[in-house]
Amino acid sequence: MTLSRERVTPSRVRARQVDVAPAPVEVIEPPAVRGKALGESQRRTHLGIAGSRDYELYVPPGLRGGAVPLVVMLHGGMQTASDFAAGTDMNTLADHYSFVVVYPEQSREANPAGYWNWFRPEDQQAGSGEPTIIAGIVAEVMAELPIDTAAVFVAGLSAGGAMTAVMAAGYPELFAAAGVHSGVGFRAAADVTSALGAMQSGGDPDPHGTMPLIVFHGTRDSTVAAVNAERIVQAALADRPEPLRESTTVVPAQNGSRGYTRTVHLDGAGRAAVESWLVEGGGHAWFGGQPTGSYTDPAGPDASAEMVRFFLGHRGRVRPPRH
């Protein structure tokens, strides 16, 4: 995404949060050594009715336990599939938890800077443009590998985060949960000019159904203002038929990790339906990422590990059909 004109303060973003009893943090145990993926990465090309895109497929060694989850990772602008894989270190987590990862790559012909065209109407709906291409890549992987159809997840950074919101809205029957990192809400813009405005104001995104969603954003993001996280959460809550219980936990900076405010909206079963992490002083970067990739902030918290924790907690969710 492009340069910003205004920084939104943390107090503005937190205006709608309520301090109540903290939600329990589910414990996962990430691998002790990160950045040492042992599986196989393959470079492939998808050819579909809406167009073609390259993608990278990562398969961990010794897939176990029958059908396994699939995580779809959508990179940001000025990034490639391999760069995003290196920065997020999702492949090491895939080894540890036994899931497959696919990294669709935007074509420079479709966008010279490698941004997903999340702001164009033709790329904001199922059955059209880039969403169809991404869904086609997912279908291709699912047809070849033993993927658990109830455990397909999508996440992205920046423009990839904005496209993740599009995929969550357009394909509720395909994905069990989604993760938006430093992104913009669904249909918050309709062209380049409105996209630039939405990146600073948050725009007025459309609701995108009841898919479980986890959001990460830095409070000092000068590229996509942190108010976007609030707008995305509002859109994620808009279509919820049941009341949700809100719980907020504030964690100060410690042991080399940035402080953060974690707000969880719990459903009737006590499971996180919508979860947001506002990272104090964080910029436009994937938190807890590896320095071998671009747009990463190794200081944490560990966005990759937390997204995997959130995703696996929603494995098997009953999903509505597409309307």
LINSUL-V583209 format. One record per residue. N is the residue number from 1. PHI is phi in whole degrees, 0 to 359 (NA if undefined). D_LAST is the distance of its C-alpha to the last C-alpha in whole Angstrom. Layout:
n:N phi:PHI d_last:D_LAST
n:N phi:PHI d_last:D_LAST
//
This chain:
n:1 phi:NA d_last:31
n:2 phi:256 d_last:34
n:3 phi:293 d_last:36
n:4 phi:263 d_last:36
n:5 phi:243 d_last:38
n:6 phi:206 d_last:38
n:7 phi:253 d_last:38
n:8 phi:270 d_last:36
n:9 phi:282 d_last:38
n:10 phi:303 d_last:37
n:11 phi:296 d_last:38
n:12 phi:292 d_last:35
n:13 phi:293 d_last:32
n:14 phi:275 d_last:34
n:15 phi:304 d_last:34
n:16 phi:261 d_last:31
n:17 phi:276 d_last:32
n:18 phi:239 d_last:34
n:19 phi:273 d_last:36
n:20 phi:229 d_last:36
n:21 phi:302 d_last:37
n:22 phi:294 d_last:36
n:23 phi:286 d_last:33
n:24 phi:295 d_last:34
n:25 phi:265 d_last:34
n:26 phi:295 d_last:33
n:27 phi:264 d_last:36
n:28 phi:236 d_last:35
n:29 phi:242 d_last:38
n:30 phi:297 d_last:38
n:31 phi:300 d_last:40
n:32 phi:295 d_last:43
n:33 phi:249 d_last:44
n:34 phi:256 d_last:41
n:35 phi:76 d_last:41
n:36 phi:233 d_last:42
n:37 phi:297 d_last:39
n:38 phi:248 d_last:41
n:39 phi:275 d_last:38
n:40 phi:246 d_last:37
n:41 phi:256 d_last:35
n:42 phi:235 d_last:34
n:43 phi:263 d_last:34
n:44 phi:226 d_last:31
n:45 phi:230 d_last:30
n:46 phi:263 d_last:26
n:47 phi:244 d_last:26
n:48 phi:225 d_last:23
n:49 phi:293 d_last:21
n:50 phi:267 d_last:20
n:51 phi:137 d_last:24
n:52 phi:240 d_last:26
n:53 phi:212 d_last:27
n:54 phi:283 d_last:29
n:55 phi:205 d_last:28
n:56 phi:251 d_last:30
n:57 phi:244 d_last:30
n:58 phi:245 d_last:32
n:59 phi:241 d_last:33
n:60 phi:291 d_last:35
n:61 phi:289 d_last:38
n:62 phi:59 d_last:38
n:63 phi:309 d_last:34
n:64 phi:228 d_last:35
n:65 phi:81 d_last:33
n:66 phi:75 d_last:31
n:67 phi:296 d_last:27
n:68 phi:241 d_last:27
n:69 phi:292 d_last:25
n:70 phi:231 d_last:24
n:71 phi:246 d_last:24
n:72 phi:260 d_last:23
n:73 phi:243 d_last:25
n:74 phi:253 d_last:24
n:75 phi:289 d_last:28
n:76 phi:270 d_last:29
n:77 phi:296 d_last:31
n:78 phi:66 d_last:34
n:79 phi:243 d_last:33
n:80 phi:239 d_last:33
n:81 phi:299 d_last:31
n:82 phi:292 d_last:35
n:83 phi:297 d_last:35
n:84 phi:293 d_last:32
n:85 phi:298 d_last:33
n:86 phi:294 d_last:37
n:87 phi:288 d_last:36
n:88 phi:278 d_last:33
n:89 phi:58 d_last:35
n:90 phi:294 d_last:32
n:91 phi:292 d_last:34
n:92 phi:295 d_last:36
n:93 phi:294 d_last:34
n:94 phi:297 d_last:32
n:95 phi:301 d_last:36
n:96 phi:290 d_last:36
n:97 phi:254 d_last:33
n:98 phi:62 d_last:32
n:99 phi:221 d_last:29
n:100 phi:265 d_last:28
n:101 phi:235 d_last:28
n:102 phi:234 d_last:26
n:103 phi:239 d_last:27
n:104 phi:299 d_last:25
n:105 phi:237 d_last:28
n:106 phi:291 d_last:27
n:107 phi:280 d_last:29
n:108 phi:289 d_last:32
n:109 phi:284 d_last:32
n:110 phi:284 d_last:28
n:111 phi:205 d_last:30
n:112 phi:303 d_last:33
n:113 phi:263 d_last:33
n:114 phi:81 d_last:30
n:115 phi:278 d_last:28
n:116 phi:293 d_last:24
n:117 phi:274 d_last:23
n:118 phi:295 d_last:21
n:119 phi:264 d_last:22
n:120 phi:264 d_last:21
n:121 phi:307 d_last:18
n:122 phi:289 d_last:18
n:123 phi:247 d_last:17
n:124 phi:237 d_last:15
n:125 phi:207 d_last:12
n:126 phi:295 d_last:10
n:127 phi:81 d_last:12
n:128 phi:214 d_last:15
n:129 phi:54 d_last:18
n:130 phi:295 d_last:19
n:131 phi:303 d_last:16
n:132 phi:295 d_last:16
n:133 phi:295 d_last:19
n:134 phi:297 d_last:19
n:135 phi:298 d_last:16
n:136 phi:294 d_last:19
n:137 phi:297 d_last:22
n:138 phi:299 d_last:20
n:139 phi:298 d_last:19
n:140 phi:297 d_last:23
n:141 phi:293 d_last:24
n:142 phi:294 d_last:22
n:143 phi:286 d_last:24
n:144 phi:261 d_last:27
n:145 phi:247 d_last:28
n:146 phi:282 d_last:27
n:147 phi:266 d_last:24
n:148 phi:286 d_last:23
n:149 phi:295 d_last:19
n:150 phi:264 d_last:19
n:151 phi:218 d_last:21
n:152 phi:251 d_last:19
n:153 phi:231 d_last:20
n:154 phi:224 d_last:20
n:155 phi:214 d_last:22
n:156 phi:197 d_last:24
n:157 phi:246 d_last:27
n:158 phi:59 d_last:27
n:159 phi:299 d_last:25
n:160 phi:292 d_last:24
n:161 phi:292 d_last:23
n:162 phi:297 d_last:21
n:163 phi:290 d_last:19
n:164 phi:299 d_last:19
n:165 phi:299 d_last:17
n:166 phi:296 d_last:15
n:167 phi:295 d_last:14
n:168 phi:297 d_last:13
n:169 phi:286 d_last:10
n:170 phi:275 d_last:9
n:171 phi:229 d_last:10
n:172 phi:294 d_last:9
n:173 phi:278 d_last:10
n:174 phi:262 d_last:13
n:175 phi:255 d_last:15
n:176 phi:269 d_last:16
n:177 phi:193 d_last:18
n:178 phi:220 d_last:19
n:179 phi:227 d_last:22
n:180 phi:248 d_last:23
n:181 phi:246 d_last:27
n:182 phi:56 d_last:28
n:183 phi:246 d_last:25
n:184 phi:234 d_last:23
n:185 phi:289 d_last:20
n:186 phi:296 d_last:17
n:187 phi:56 d_last:17
n:188 phi:284 d_last:21
n:189 phi:213 d_last:22
n:190 phi:231 d_last:22
n:191 phi:195 d_last:25
n:192 phi:297 d_last:28
n:193 phi:298 d_last:30
n:194 phi:290 d_last:27
n:195 phi:295 d_last:26
n:196 phi:298 d_last:30
n:197 phi:292 d_last:30
n:198 phi:296 d_last:27
n:199 phi:298 d_last:29
n:200 phi:257 d_last:31
n:201 phi:258 d_last:30
n:202 phi:87 d_last:26
n:203 phi:61 d_last:25
n:204 phi:228 d_last:22
n:205 phi:294 d_last:19
n:206 phi:285 d_last:15
n:207 phi:300 d_last:14
n:208 phi:227 d_last:12
n:209 phi:81 d_last:11
n:210 phi:248 d_last:13
n:211 phi:296 d_last:14
n:212 phi:303 d_last:18
n:213 phi:221 d_last:20
n:214 phi:240 d_last:23
n:215 phi:235 d_last:25
n:216 phi:237 d_last:28
n:217 phi:202 d_last:30
n:218 phi:272 d_last:34
n:219 phi:289 d_last:36
n:220 phi:245 d_last:38
n:221 phi:289 d_last:35
n:222 phi:266 d_last:37
n:223 phi:258 d_last:34
n:224 phi:237 d_last:31
n:225 phi:300 d_last:32
n:226 phi:295 d_last:31
n:227 phi:299 d_last:30
n:228 phi:300 d_last:26
n:229 phi:299 d_last:26
n:230 phi:297 d_last:26
n:231 phi:295 d_last:24
n:232 phi:295 d_last:21
n:233 phi:297 d_last:22
n:234 phi:302 d_last:21
n:235 phi:295 d_last:18
n:236 phi:291 d_last:17
n:237 phi:270 d_last:19
n:238 phi:297 d_last:17
n:239 phi:261 d_last:14
n:240 phi:288 d_last:16
n:241 phi:284 d_last:17
n:242 phi:251 d_last:20
n:243 phi:291 d_last:23
n:244 phi:248 d_last:24
n:245 phi:265 d_last:28
n:246 phi:264 d_last:29
n:247 phi:221 d_last:32
n:248 phi:235 d_last:33
n:249 phi:235 d_last:36
n:250 phi:252 d_last:38
n:251 phi:241 d_last:40
n:252 phi:287 d_last:43
n:253 phi:299 d_last:44
n:254 phi:196 d_last:46
n:255 phi:51 d_last:47
n:256 phi:84 d_last:46
n:257 phi:257 d_last:42
n:258 phi:292 d_last:41
n:259 phi:287 d_last:40
n:260 phi:204 d_last:37
n:261 phi:245 d_last:35
n:262 phi:252 d_last:32
n:263 phi:244 d_last:30
n:264 phi:238 d_last:28
n:265 phi:253 d_last:25
n:266 phi:264 d_last:26
n:267 phi:278 d_last:23
n:268 phi:296 d_last:25
n:269 phi:272 d_last:26
n:270 phi:81 d_last:28
n:271 phi:261 d_last:25
n:272 phi:293 d_last:25
n:273 phi:271 d_last:21
n:274 phi:222 d_last:22
n:275 phi:222 d_last:25
n:276 phi:231 d_last:27
n:277 phi:237 d_last:30
n:278 phi:259 d_last:33
n:279 phi:262 d_last:35
n:280 phi:296 d_last:39
n:281 phi:75 d_last:40
n:282 phi:282 d_last:38
n:283 phi:260 d_last:37
n:284 phi:269 d_last:34
n:285 phi:201 d_last:35
n:286 phi:281 d_last:33
n:287 phi:285 d_last:35
n:288 phi:75 d_last:37
n:289 phi:283 d_last:37
n:290 phi:269 d_last:39
n:291 phi:292 d_last:42
n:292 phi:289 d_last:41
n:293 phi:251 d_last:38
n:294 phi:274 d_last:38
n:295 phi:53 d_last:36
n:296 phi:235 d_last:37
n:297 phi:232 d_last:39
n:298 phi:298 d_last:40
n:299 phi:295 d_last:41
n:300 phi:84 d_last:38
n:301 phi:294 d_last:37
n:302 phi:277 d_last:35
n:303 phi:297 d_last:32
n:304 phi:298 d_last:31
n:305 phi:296 d_last:32
n:306 phi:290 d_last:30
n:307 phi:294 d_last:27
n:308 phi:298 d_last:28
n:309 phi:302 d_last:29
n:310 phi:296 d_last:26
n:311 phi:300 d_last:24
n:312 phi:295 d_last:26
n:313 phi:290 d_last:25
n:314 phi:247 d_last:22
n:315 phi:297 d_last:22
n:316 phi:89 d_last:21
n:317 phi:300 d_last:18
n:318 phi:287 d_last:15
n:319 phi:250 d_last:12
n:320 phi:284 d_last:9
n:321 phi:288 d_last:6
n:322 phi:288 d_last:4
n:323 phi:269 d_last:0
//
